[in-house]
Amino acid sequence: MERILEEEYRMLSRLACDKIRGYIADNRLKAGDRLPTERALAEQLEVSRPVIREALGTLEALGLIVKRQGKGIFLKDPNFSVLFHEMMGVWQQDEDSADQVLQFRVLLEQAAVAPIIEQADDADYERLSALIAESDKEGVSHSDFIRLDYLFHSELLGLTRNALFIQLTDVVNKYFHWVEASSRSNRMLDGIQRTIRQHREIVRALQAKDREGASRLLKMHLTGEG
């Protein structure tokens, strides 16, 4: 009986989330605008206050709203990285999904090739080259190399100029670099040099506007085929 009540409560909370989103859309509210109070929302949407409170908590956890003590409830700029992070958490629990997550990362980075070639300029490629040069300095520690490797991919994918795409790929890249940083075995010197060489080859292919070549190099780099 308690299980049924809990499931019904969650269903009501989801419905309340949908109603609040509908209210936001109908009133054309934007980031920075204030929502009505819990009591007002409960009355307008014909939902109990506890359910409204639960729904608002869900929306806040997703980064869609923020509650400011003594001031009210405000809309935030959409940031889907929280949602993507939750998705990654679910994938991590499934050992069989590891290969699919890697394939997903490859597909994402390959998809970035076309917009990067169309939009990147010399200054962008100089920033990438500077990161490569820093990672190739003598005495760079394993942890610093992992950080620079992450920054390279973050900077690279940032050249798509697509905020949603950047948020998604950043969560995926953080996951893979966290896995490597948590690994007890350091990347061998030949592996480090191979990564640096591949980074340089990827940048050269992009500068040459070689879509097929850049896509192929990214796949080899991410899957360890090269």
N, C-alpha and C positions, 0 to 999 in steps of 0.2 A: 504493500500500500504506500509506504513512504517513497519507494522507488518511482511509483507512478506519479506521485505528487511532485517529486523533484524534476522528473522529465517534463511534466506539464508547466512547471515554473520556468524551466529553461526555454521551452517553446514560447511562452508568453514574453520572456525577455528578448528572444530573437525577433518576435513580432514587434515589440516596442522599439527595438533598434531600427527596424524597417520604417516604422511610423515616424521616428525622429528624423531619419534620412529624408523621408518624404516631406516632412515639415520644412527641413532645410532647403530642399529643392523648390518646393512650392513658394517659399518666401525669398528665394534667390539670395540666401545668406552666403557670405564669403568669409575667408579667414579674417579673424579679428572681430567679427560680429558676435554679439552676445545672444545666447539662447534664453528662453524664458526659464523661470525657476522650476525646480522639481515639481512643486505643487501645481504651477500653471500648466506645465507639460502634461501632468497626470490628468488634469481636468480637460484640457483641449483634446488630448489623444484618447481619453476615456480608458485609462489604464491606472492601476493602483500605484501609489508612490513607491512602495518597495520594488515593484517591477521596473518602474522608470529609473530608480536609483541603480538597479542592477544593469540595465541597458546602458545608462550613462557611464558606468564603470567599464563596461566592455568597449564602448567607443573611446574612452580615455586610454585604455590599455592598447588600443590600436593606433593611438596617436592622432585621432581625428578631432578631439576636443581637449580642453584643459580647464580644470576647476581652479579658480583663484579665490582663496579664502577672503570672504567679505566683499567680493566684487561680482562673482557670478561664474557662469559657464560660457566659455568662448570657443569658437571654431578655430582650428589650427590649419596651417597650410598642409595639404596631404603629404604624408611621408610614409610610403609603403614599406620602408625597410623593416619596420616592426613586424608587419604581417609576413614579409618574406623570411624574417628571422624565425618566426614561429613555424613556417613551412619547413625550414631547414632542420629545426628541432625534431619534427615528425619524421623526416627522412633519415636522420641520424639513428633513430631507433630501429630502423629496418636494415639489417646487414645486407640484404639482397639488393638494396637500392643504391649501394655505393657506386657500382659501374654506371648506373643510369644517371646519377648526379654528376659524375665525371663527363659523361656524354652530353649532359645538359650544359655543362660549363663550356665544352668545346663548341657546341652549337651557338651559344650566346656570343662567344668571342669571335667566331667566324661571321656571325650576323653583323658585328660591329665594323667589319672591314670596309664595306661600301660607304657608309656615312663618314668614316674616318678619312678615307681617300678624298671624298668630296669636300670636306670641311677643314681638315688640318692644314696648318701653314708651317713655314720654316721655324717659327718660334716654338710651335708645339713639338716638332721633331727634335729641336735643340734641347728641350726639357727632358725628353725621353733619353736622348743620348747622354745627357748629364747624369741621369740616374744609372745608366749602364756603366759609365766611367767611374762613378763612385763605388759601385758594387765590384768593380775590377781592381780597386786599390789593394795594395799589399797590406795584409794584417786585418782585413775585414773579418769580424767574427761571424760564426754561423748564424746567430740571432740577428745580427745586423744585415746579413745577406738576405735572410728570409724577409725582413722588413722592407729592404730595397726591392726585392722581387715583387712583393705585394704592391709597393708604391708604383712600380713600373706598370703593372697590369691596371691599377686604379687610374693612373694618369692616361694610359692608352685608351681605356674604355670611356674615360671622361671626354675624350675627343669626339664622341658621338653627339655631344651637346643635348642628350635626351635625359632629363632628370629621372624619369621612371626607370629607364633602362640602367642608368648609373646606380640607382638604389638597389635594384635587383642583383646586378652583377657584383656589387660591392659585398653584399651578404654572402654570395656564393664564393667569392675570392677569399673573404675573411675565413670562411669555413675551411677551405683547403690549406691556407697558410697557418691556421690554428692547428690543424692536424699535423702539419710538418713541424711546427714549433714544439708540439707536444711529444713528438717522436723522440725516442731515446738515442737513435742513431743519427749522427751528423751526416750531411750530404758530403760525399767524397769530393776531393779537389777536381777530379776529372768531370764530375757531375756539375760542379759550380761553373767550370770553364765552358762546359757544353751549354748551360743555361745562358751565360753571358753571350756566347757566340750566337745562339738562337735569337736572343733579344735583338742583337745587331742586325741579323738577317731579316727579321720581321720588320724592323724600322726601314731598312733599305727597300724592301719590297713595297711597303706602303708609300714611301717617297717616290718610287718609280711607278706608282699607281698600278701595280701588278696585283689585281684582286685574287686571281687564282693562286698565285705564288704565296701571297700573304696568308690566305686561308689555309693552304696546305702546310705552311710553316707553323702556323698557330696550332693546328691539330697535332703535328709531330711534337711540338714543344710541350703541349699539355698532357699528351698521352705517353710521353717518353719514348716515342718511336725514333726520334732523331739522334 
